């Protein structure tokens, strides 16, 4: 499978996590006594990795938001900010994570396989991280304050009133 540049590593990690989860969750649904603990471990590992990648993406986006207009939909779902092939890979893996989590939790309801429904956070985190690093956004409309005041404030530039309060 070929992955897009830049950010090939994000697509590879997303698919690797997806494949590992689908295999172990399927095995745990078929034989819970053997694979249930491993499925919980994989599910929680991917969930917490997803939280970390979502926060990492958020902090990168906050830094970029000084010059780029970044929205949540554009950041975590790639709406209007990522190429189609990247969205296909990252959101495709996320969709597989979500479907596998729901299906395996439905096969074995009220069991620890329900942790699998949290795995899609990993996919959204990887999408956010790719988009925060490489996504293309419109520039912000607000000027960036670089801290370089070239004109000092003078009494003429301040709002001068006659000193009386108007009611």
N, C-alpha and C positions, 0 to 999 in steps of 0.2 A: 504494500500500500504506500503510495506516495503522499507526502504531506507538504503543505504550502510553506513557503518562506515569506517573511521571517516568522519566527515562533514555532518552528517544527517541533521543538521539544515539548511545548504545551499540548499539541495535538497527540504526540506519542504518549505522553503521560496520561492524558485523558482516556485514550483508548486502552492503555495498559490497565489502568484502574477499572475500567468498565469490564474488560475481559476477565480480570481476576475476580471481580464481584459476581458477574454472571455465572461463572463456573462454580465458585464456592457456594453461592446462594442456590443454584440448581441442585448441587450435590446435597446441600443441607435440607432442601425440600424433599428430596428422594430418600435420604437417610439421616434424619435429624440426630439420632444418637451418636453418629460418627462425626458429622460435620457442623453441627449447630454452633459449637464454641468458636470454631474457625470462622464461620460466617459472621458471627457477632463481632469478632476481632477485626475482620476485614471491613465490615460495615462502619464500625466506629472509627477506625483508622482513616477511612476515606471521608467520613463526615467531619472529623476534626481537621483533616488536611484541607477540606473545603472551607471551613471557617477561617483558617489561616490564610488561604489564598484569596478569599473574599475581602478580608481586612487588608491584605497586602495590596490588592487591586484598588481598594477604596483610598488608601493613602497615596498611591501613585496618582490616582485620578484627582484627588484634592490638590496635589502639587500642580498637575497639568491644568486644573480649572482656572488658574490665573490667566491663562491665554486661550484655552479651549473651552467651548460650551459643552460640557459633558452631562448627559442625563442618565438616569438609572437604566432605562431601557437600552440605551446605546452602550452602556458600560457592561451590564451583565447579560444582555441578550444579543448584543451586536447590531441592534437596529440602526441601520444607516451609517455604521462606523466600521464595519468589517467586510472583507470580501466574501462573496457567496461560498467559496470553497472552505474558508475558515469556519463560517457559521455551520456549514454542513457537517464538518468533522466534530466541532466542539458541541454543538447543540444535538447532533446525532448521537454522540456518546452519552450526553446528558439524558436524552430521551430513553435510550436503552437502559440506563441506570434506573430511571424512574419506573419504567415498565417492569423491569426485572424485580425491583423492590416490591412493587404492588402485587405482582403475580405470585411471588414466593410467599409473601405475607398472607395472601389470600388462600394459598394452598394449605398452609399451616397457620390458621388464625390463632391468636392469643398465645403465641410462642415468641421466643427471642428473635425469630426471623423478621419481626416487625421493625427491628433496627435497620433493615435494608431499605426502608422507605426514606431514610435520611441521606442515603448515598448521593442522590442527585445534587446535593449542595456542593459536592466535589466538582461536578461538571460545570455548575454555574460559576464556581470560584475560578476554574481554569479559563472559562470564557471571559470572565471579568479581568483576569490577569493578562490574557492575551490582548484584550481590547485596551486596557489601561496602558500597556506598553507600546502597542503598535497601531491601535485604532486611529482613524482619521475623523476629526471633529471640526465643526465650524469654529472660527475664532469668536471670542467673546466680544461683546459690544462695548464693554467698559474698558477704559484705559487702565493700563497697569501702572501702579505707583511704584516707581523704582527707588523712592526715597531721595531723589535729587530735586530739591526745591530750588529752582533757578530764580524765582522772584519772591522776595520776602514779603510778608504781610505788612501792608501800610495802612494807616488810618483811612486813606482814600478808598482802599479796596474792601474795607469792612462796611457792613450795612449801617449807615448813619441814620439815626433817628433824632427827633427833637428832644428826646429824653422824657417826654410825657407818655404815660400809658394811655392807650386808647381803649375805650370800653365798647 
